[in-house]
């Protein structure tokens, strides 16, 4: 069954996944992660996308962004993707594609699901067995969101800023969200919505986004995909 066309609504958070071709690695050495993050910072600024959370895994990436326009996410991903592939092919003396087709995405209802999605993203290394705690994994936004580590990429969402009156209060409240693991059903819900280019939110929110976009957005259940 073909995937839905992506639905983008300005200022509505968007969870993005891009995978390496055939699920093969897209990061090979430490410098690759640093180059990708620098390209992401530049592209996010140029295309008016606010990045709230990210993680760079060995063979795929996750982003949570709020775009200012409908064209912002595609422009950002095109810029980062093309420039990063050029770098990798040159640096590692390879040719051909690096990414597995088009990126996938889902709209995220901010009030109920913004922090669900941020936790899903930043806990990805823990679920993959690559770290015991999200703080132990270097290539994610967790240190910035949870401890205020300097990060020129991360732009906190308004809901994050509302977690406290001071940055330290926001960070403490954010860390508290990670004290318990995510229920498997919630993890699967995030995966399903993103793999289907659908919507992560309540039925009322899905209906609102369908009206706003003029597209059918109710997700249909399919086979499970891990990430």
C-alpha positions as CSV (number, residue, x, y, z in Angstrom):
1,X,0.0,0.0,0.0
2,X,1.5,3.4,-0.9
3,X,2.3,5.8,1.8
4,X,0.2,9.0,2.3
5,X,1.6,12.3,1.1
6,X,3.2,14.2,3.9
7,X,1.0,16.6,5.7
8,X,2.6,19.8,7.0
9,X,0.9,22.5,9.0
10,X,2.8,25.6,9.9
11,X,3.8,25.7,13.6
12,X,2.5,22.2,14.3
13,X,5.3,20.0,15.5
14,X,6.5,17.3,13.1
15,X,8.4,14.1,13.9
16,X,10.8,13.1,11.1
17,X,12.6,9.8,10.5
18,X,15.2,9.3,7.8
19,X,16.9,5.9,7.4
20,X,20.1,4.8,5.8
21,X,19.6,2.9,2.5
22,X,18.7,-0.8,3.3
23,X,19.1,0.2,6.9
24,X,22.9,0.3,6.5
25,X,25.0,2.8,8.4
26,X,24.9,6.5,7.5
27,X,27.4,7.5,10.1
28,X,30.8,5.9,10.2
29,X,33.2,7.9,12.3
30,X,32.8,10.7,15.0
31,X,33.4,13.4,12.4
32,X,30.3,12.3,10.4
33,X,28.0,13.0,13.3
34,X,29.6,16.5,13.9
35,X,29.3,17.4,10.2
36,X,25.6,16.3,10.0
37,X,24.7,18.3,13.1
38,X,26.4,21.4,11.7
39,X,24.6,21.0,8.4
40,X,21.3,20.5,10.4
41,X,21.9,23.7,12.3
42,X,22.5,25.7,9.2
43,X,19.6,24.2,7.3
44,X,17.2,24.6,10.2
45,X,18.0,28.3,10.4
46,X,17.8,28.9,6.7
47,X,14.4,27.1,6.3
48,X,12.8,28.5,9.5
49,X,12.5,25.1,11.3
50,X,12.8,25.1,15.1
51,X,14.4,21.8,16.2
52,X,13.1,20.7,19.6
53,X,14.7,17.3,19.8
54,X,17.0,15.0,17.8
55,X,19.0,11.8,17.9
56,X,21.5,10.5,15.4
57,X,21.6,6.7,15.4
58,X,24.0,4.6,13.4
59,X,21.7,4.0,10.5
60,X,18.9,6.6,10.9
61,X,18.0,9.9,12.4
62,X,15.0,11.3,14.3
63,X,14.0,15.0,14.5
64,X,11.2,16.9,16.2
65,X,10.7,20.2,14.5
66,X,8.2,23.1,14.3
67,X,8.2,24.5,10.7
68,X,7.1,28.1,10.0
69,X,5.9,27.1,6.5
70,X,4.6,24.1,4.7
71,X,7.8,23.9,2.6
72,X,10.2,24.3,5.5
73,X,10.7,20.6,6.4
74,X,11.3,19.4,2.9
75,X,13.7,22.2,2.2
76,X,15.6,21.5,5.4
77,X,15.8,17.7,4.8
78,X,16.8,18.3,1.1
79,X,19.6,20.6,2.1
80,X,21.0,18.5,4.9
81,X,20.6,15.2,3.0
82,X,22.2,16.3,-0.2
83,X,25.2,18.1,1.4
84,X,25.8,15.3,3.9
85,X,25.8,12.6,1.1
86,X,28.3,14.7,-0.8
87,X,30.5,14.9,2.3
88,X,30.2,11.2,3.1
89,X,31.0,10.1,-0.5
90,X,34.0,12.3,-0.6
91,X,35.3,11.5,2.9
92,X,34.8,7.7,2.7
93,X,35.5,7.3,-1.0
94,X,32.1,5.8,-1.8
95,X,29.5,6.4,-4.5
96,X,25.7,6.1,-4.8
97,X,22.8,6.8,-2.5
98,X,23.0,6.9,1.3
99,X,19.4,7.4,2.3
100,X,16.5,5.0,2.0
101,X,14.2,7.1,-0.2
102,X,12.1,9.9,1.2
103,X,12.0,10.7,4.9
104,X,8.9,9.9,6.8
105,X,7.0,12.1,9.2
106,X,3.9,12.7,11.3
107,X,2.2,15.7,12.8
108,X,2.4,15.8,16.6
109,X,-0.3,17.2,18.9
110,X,1.6,19.4,21.2
111,X,-0.5,19.4,24.3
112,X,-0.7,15.7,24.7
113,X,2.1,14.3,22.6
114,X,5.0,16.7,22.3
115,X,6.9,15.3,25.3
116,X,5.9,11.8,24.4
117,X,7.6,12.3,21.1
118,X,10.6,14.0,22.6
119,X,11.0,11.1,25.0
120,X,10.6,8.6,22.2
121,X,13.4,10.3,20.3
122,X,15.9,10.7,23.1
123,X,15.2,7.2,24.5
124,X,16.0,5.6,21.1
125,X,19.6,4.7,22.1
126,X,18.3,3.1,25.3
127,X,15.7,1.0,23.5
128,X,18.4,0.0,21.0
129,X,20.7,-1.2,23.8
130,X,23.4,1.5,22.9
131,X,23.2,3.3,26.2
132,X,21.9,2.6,29.7
133,X,20.6,6.2,30.0
134,X,19.9,8.9,27.4
135,X,22.6,11.1,29.0
136,X,25.2,8.4,28.1
137,X,24.5,8.9,24.4
138,X,26.4,11.8,22.9
139,X,24.5,12.4,19.6
140,X,21.1,13.6,20.9
141,X,19.4,16.6,22.3
142,X,18.9,15.1,25.7
143,X,21.8,16.9,27.4
144,X,20.5,20.2,26.2
145,X,16.9,19.6,27.2
146,X,17.6,17.9,30.5
147,X,20.7,19.7,31.7
148,X,20.9,22.9,29.7
149,X,24.1,21.9,27.9
150,X,24.9,24.5,25.2
151,X,23.5,23.4,21.9
152,X,23.0,25.8,19.0
153,X,20.5,23.5,17.2
154,X,17.9,23.0,19.9
155,X,15.1,25.6,20.1
156,X,12.7,24.8,23.0
157,X,9.0,24.5,22.3
158,X,6.7,26.9,24.3
159,X,5.5,23.9,26.3
160,X,9.0,23.1,27.4
161,X,9.5,26.8,28.5
162,X,6.3,26.5,30.5
163,X,7.7,23.7,32.6
164,X,9.2,26.2,35.0
165,X,10.0,29.8,35.7
166,X,13.7,29.4,35.3
167,X,15.8,27.2,32.9
168,X,16.9,25.0,35.8
169,X,13.2,24.4,36.7
170,X,12.4,23.4,33.1
171,X,15.4,21.1,33.0
172,X,14.4,19.4,36.3
173,X,10.8,19.0,35.2
174,X,12.0,17.6,31.9
175,X,14.3,15.0,33.6
176,X,11.4,13.9,35.7
177,X,9.6,12.8,32.5
178,X,12.3,10.2,32.0
179,X,12.0,8.5,35.4
180,X,9.7,5.9,34.0
181,X,10.0,4.0,30.7
182,X,7.6,4.5,27.9
183,X,4.8,1.9,27.7
184,X,5.2,-0.4,24.6
185,X,1.8,0.7,23.3
186,X,2.8,4.3,23.2
187,X,6.1,3.5,21.5
188,X,4.2,1.5,18.9
189,X,1.7,4.4,18.4
190,X,4.6,6.8,17.7
191,X,6.2,4.4,15.3
192,X,3.0,3.7,13.4
193,X,2.0,7.3,13.0
194,X,5.5,8.3,11.7
195,X,5.9,5.3,9.3
196,X,2.5,6.1,7.8
197,X,3.1,9.9,7.4
198,X,0.0,10.2,9.6
199,X,-0.8,12.1,12.8
200,X,0.1,11.5,16.4
201,X,-2.7,12.8,18.5
202,X,-6.3,12.4,19.7
203,X,-9.1,11.7,17.2
204,X,-10.3,15.3,17.6
205,X,-6.8,16.6,16.7
206,X,-6.6,14.2,13.7
207,X,-9.9,15.5,12.5
208,X,-8.7,19.1,12.9
209,X,-5.6,18.4,10.9
210,X,-7.6,16.6,8.2
211,X,-9.9,19.7,7.9
212,X,-6.9,22.0,7.8
213,X,-5.0,20.0,5.2
214,X,-8.0,18.6,3.2
215,X,-6.6,15.1,3.4
216,X,-7.7,11.8,5.1
217,X,-5.4,11.2,8.0
218,X,-6.9,8.5,10.2
219,X,-4.1,5.9,10.5
220,X,-4.7,2.3,9.4
221,X,-2.9,-0.5,11.2
222,X,-0.1,-2.2,9.4
223,X,2.7,-4.6,10.1
224,X,5.0,-3.5,12.9
225,X,8.3,-1.7,12.0
226,X,11.0,-1.3,14.6
227,X,12.8,2.0,15.3
